[in-house]
């Protein structure tokens, strides 16, 4: 038996519904089309979503998108806030803080946490969590976020607590004086280090990818890399643990650059990476961060060990004895 109440799990729903009585002379038509005429400030696709989630009743009963309504019908509508309206709302989001001062916060971003709200992720982001834990960040552009990490990349980020600190940190990034070192696990054996200096832009064929091959709106991108140790996965596939140092911070920079050399990150399927048990995301971690304190210019250096999932992958690899790192530099 259909319910006469809207679904209780509709987020951001208005507490009181709007009641619309269709007057004589209303042209009978599909419910979504009639609602689009009555509520032109909302897109038809949004209105269809409300109907499908039980947020619209016709004469007190659940309705369907294609249901015909006309003169004498009464529509009860629970309006939902637009998803993007939640973008800068404080929310309790869990994330570890490595260190903080009056001017900055250093965060160890967990795997799977989106940094900044955007299409498909308007809430539950690091930005929402920062605003919840540090209310003063509401006065700083983008809640103090200076640089980003991909959703499935873990590790260190610095967040500014004041506009003055944010300005200083952004200028340091522009001057390429912020030290950012990453640990990556890639397929294939790298024998020597080097520098990749290839501009990165949007892939002309796959919009969600970035590329160095005929990229759209390319920007300079420089990555320095150094192999740390070599080994083999259980499948026999050669694997190298690589340290990468960024001069620039383009979207997907390390992923694109290493893939362009024929050494994609393990499990990075967007760029041709091979799946290796138990990897469930690209094997990339921001392990070291260095910047000059905006307050006094003193260098601040932070380290974060790889998360458990990346350790598990590393432990499943048989490393060559002659390429093992000293214990203090390795994984364990």
C-alpha positions in Angstrom: 0.0 0.0 0.0 1.6 3.3 -1.0 2.5 5.7 1.8 0.7 9.1 2.0 3.9 10.8 3.4 7.1 11.7 1.6 10.1 9.6 2.1 11.8 10.4 5.4 15.3 10.1 4.0 15.1 13.1 1.6 17.9 15.3 2.6 17.6 19.1 2.9 13.8 18.9 2.6 11.6 21.8 3.7 9.8 21.1 7.0 6.5 22.5 5.7 5.2 21.6 2.2 3.7 23.9 -0.4 0.1 23.2 -1.2 -0.9 24.1 -4.8 -4.5 23.9 -5.9 -4.9 23.6 -9.6 -7.5 26.1 -10.7 -10.2 25.7 -13.4 -8.6 26.3 -16.7 -5.4 24.5 -15.9 -4.5 22.3 -18.9 -4.3 18.6 -17.9 -0.8 17.3 -18.4 1.9 15.2 -16.9 2.7 16.0 -13.3 6.3 17.0 -14.0 5.3 19.4 -16.8 2.6 21.0 -14.6 5.1 21.5 -11.8 7.6 23.0 -14.1 5.1 25.7 -15.0 4.1 26.3 -11.4 7.7 26.3 -10.0 9.8 27.7 -12.9 12.7 28.4 -10.5 13.4 24.7 -10.4 14.6 22.5 -13.3 12.4 19.8 -14.6 14.9 17.1 -13.8 15.0 18.3 -10.1 11.2 18.2 -10.0 11.2 14.7 -11.4 13.6 13.7 -8.7 11.3 15.0 -6.0 8.4 13.1 -7.4 10.4 9.8 -7.7 11.6 10.2 -4.0 8.0 10.7 -2.8 8.3 14.4 -2.2 5.2 15.3 -4.2 1.6 14.1 -3.4 -1.4 14.4 -5.7 -4.7 14.6 -3.6 -2.8 13.3 -0.6 -1.3 10.2 -2.4 2.1 9.4 -3.8 2.4 10.3 -7.5 4.4 9.3 -10.5 6.2 11.6 -13.0 3.9 10.7 -15.9 0.7 10.9 -13.8 -1.9 13.3 -15.5 -3.1 16.1 -13.3 -5.5 18.9 -14.1 -8.2 21.3 -12.7 -9.3 20.5 -9.1 -6.3 18.4 -8.2 -4.3 19.4 -5.2 -0.5 19.1 -5.2 1.5 18.9 -2.0 5.2 19.6 -2.6 8.2 19.3 -0.2 10.8 21.5 -1.8 14.4 20.2 -1.5 17.4 22.5 -1.2 19.7 22.4 -4.2 22.6 20.1 -3.6 25.1 22.9 -4.2 23.5 24.8 -1.3 25.3 22.3 1.0 28.7 23.1 -0.4 29.8 25.4 2.4 27.7 24.0 5.3 29.7 22.8 8.3 29.4 19.0 8.7 31.1 16.5 11.1 33.6 14.9 8.8 36.4 12.8 10.3 40.0 13.6 9.3 43.3 13.5 11.3 45.2 16.7 12.0 49.0 16.3 12.1 49.8 19.8 13.5 48.3 23.2 13.8 49.2 26.8 14.7 47.3 30.1 14.7 48.0 30.5 11.0 47.7 27.0 9.5 46.5 23.4 9.9 48.3 20.3 8.5 45.9 17.5 7.6 46.6 13.9 6.8 43.8 13.4 4.3 42.2 9.9 4.3 41.6 7.8 1.2 38.2 8.4 -0.3 37.7 11.9 1.1 36.9 14.6 -1.4 38.7 17.8 -0.7 36.4 20.5 -2.2 32.7 20.3 -3.0 31.8 19.9 -6.7 29.4 18.1 -9.0 28.4 14.8 -7.5 30.1 15.7 -4.1 28.4 18.8 -2.8 28.7 17.7 0.9 30.7 15.4 3.1 34.0 16.9 1.9 37.1 17.9 3.7 36.0 21.5 3.3 32.7 20.8 5.1 34.6 19.1 7.9 37.1 22.0 8.3 34.2 24.5 8.6 32.7 22.3 11.4 35.9 21.8 13.3 37.3 25.3 12.7 34.4 27.8 12.4 36.7 30.7 11.9 37.5 29.3 8.4 34.2 30.6 7.2 36.0 34.0 7.0 38.8 32.6 4.7 38.2 31.9 1.0 37.6 28.2 0.2 37.8 27.5 4.0 41.6 28.0 3.8 42.3 25.2 1.3 45.5 26.0 -0.5 46.1 22.9 -2.6 44.2 19.6 -3.2 44.7 15.9 -3.4 42.7 13.5 -5.5 39.8 11.7 -3.7 41.8 8.4 -3.7 45.2 9.9 -2.9 46.1 10.0 0.8 48.4 12.2 2.7 49.5 15.7 3.8 47.8 19.0 3.0 48.2 22.4 4.5 45.1 24.6 5.2 45.4 28.3 6.1 43.5 29.7 9.1 43.7 33.3 8.1 43.7 35.2 4.8 47.2 36.5 5.5 48.5 32.9 5.9 46.6 31.8 2.8 48.1 34.5 0.7 51.6 33.6 1.9 51.1 29.9 1.2 49.7 30.5 -2.2 52.6 32.7 -3.1 55.0 29.9 -1.9 53.2 27.5 -4.2 53.5 29.9 -7.1 57.2 30.3 -6.4 57.6 26.5 -6.2 59.1 26.7 -2.8 56.6 24.4 -1.1 58.2 20.9 -0.8 55.8 18.1 -1.6 57.1 14.5 -1.8 54.9 11.5 -2.7 55.4 7.8 -2.5 53.9 5.8 -5.4 53.9 2.2 -6.4 54.1 1.7 -10.2 54.2 -1.1 -12.6 57.5 -1.9 -14.3 61.1 -1.5 -13.0 62.6 2.0 -12.9 66.4 1.9 -12.8 67.2 5.6 -12.6 65.6 8.8 -11.5 64.9 11.8 -13.6 62.6 14.7 -14.4 59.4 14.8 -16.4 58.8 18.2 -17.9 55.6 17.9 -20.0 52.6 20.3 -19.9 49.3 18.8 -18.8 45.8 19.6 -20.0 42.4 18.0 -20.5 42.4 14.8 -22.6 40.8 15.7 -25.9 39.1 12.2 -26.1 38.2 11.4 -22.5 37.0 14.4 -20.5 37.7 12.9 -17.0 41.3 12.3 -17.9 44.3 14.6 -18.1 46.9 14.1 -20.8 50.3 15.2 -22.1 49.4 14.0 -25.6 47.8 16.9 -27.5 46.2 18.2 -24.3 43.5 20.9 -24.2 44.6 24.2 -22.4 47.9 22.7 -21.3 49.8 24.2 -18.4 53.5 23.6 -17.4 54.0 20.6 -15.2 57.3 19.3 -13.7 57.8 16.1 -11.7 61.1 14.8 -10.3 61.2 11.1 -9.6 63.5 8.7 -7.9 63.2 4.8 -7.7 63.4 3.6 -4.1 63.1 -0.1 -4.4 62.1 -2.8 -6.9 60.2 -6.0 -6.6 57.6 -8.3 -8.1 53.9 -8.7 -7.3 52.5 -12.2 -6.7 51.5 -12.3 -10.4 55.1 -11.8 -11.4 54.5 -8.2 -12.5 57.5 -6.0 -11.8 56.8 -3.1 -9.4 58.8 -0.1 -8.3 58.4 2.1 -5.3 59.0 5.7 -6.4 59.5 9.0 -4.6 58.1 11.9 -6.6 58.8 15.6 -5.9 56.5 18.2 -7.4 57.5 21.6 -8.7 54.0 22.2 -10.0 50.6 21.0 -8.9 48.5 20.1 -11.9 45.4 17.9 -11.7 46.5 14.2 -11.7 50.1 15.3 -12.3 52.0 12.3 -10.9 49.5 9.9 -12.3 49.7 11.4 -15.8 53.4 11.9 -15.9 54.4 8.4 -14.7 51.8 6.8 -17.0 53.3 8.7 -19.9 56.6 7.0 -19.2 54.9 3.6 -19.3 54.9 3.2 -15.5 51.3 3.8 -14.4 50.4 3.7 -10.7 49.2 0.3 -9.5 45.3 0.1 -9.5 45.1 3.5 -11.3 42.7 2.1 -14.0 42.0 5.6 -15.4 45.6 5.8 -16.6 46.2 2.2 -17.5 47.4 0.9 -14.1 47.2 -2.8 -13.3 45.1 -4.2 -10.5 47.2 -5.8 -7.8 45.7 -7.4 -4.7 44.8 -5.9 -2.3 44.9 -2.5 -4.0 41.5 -0.8 -4.5 42.7 2.6 -5.5 45.7 4.3 -7.1 48.8 3.7 -4.9 49.8 7.3 -4.2 50.5 9.0 -0.9 51.6 12.5 0.0 54.3 11.5 2.5 56.2 14.8 3.2 55.3 18.4 3.2 57.5 21.5 3.8 56.6 25.2 3.8 57.8 28.4 5.4 55.6 29.4 8.3 53.8 32.6 7.3 54.2 34.0 10.8 58.0 33.9 11.1 59.4 32.4 7.9 60.7 29.3 9.8 60.7 26.1 7.8 58.0 23.6 8.8 58.4 19.9 7.8 55.9 17.2 8.3 55.8 13.4 7.5 52.9 11.0 7.3 53.3 7.2 6.9 51.3 5.5 4.2 47.8 4.3 5.2 47.1 0.6 6.0 45.8 -0.2 2.5 49.0 0.9 0.8 51.1 -0.9 3.5 49.2 -4.1 2.7 50.0 -3.8 -1.0 53.7 -3.1 -0.2 53.9 -6.1 2.1 52.4 -8.3 -0.6 55.3 -7.5 -3.0 58.6 -9.4 -3.0 61.2 -6.7 -2.9 64.7 -7.3 -4.3 67.3 -7.5 -1.5 69.7 -5.2 -3.2 67.1 -2.4 -3.5 65.7 -2.5 0.0 65.7 0.8 1.8 67.1 1.4 5.3 64.5 0.6 7.9 63.9 4.3 8.9 63.1 5.2 5.3 61.0 2.2 4.4 57.4 1.2 5.1 57.6 -0.7 8.4 
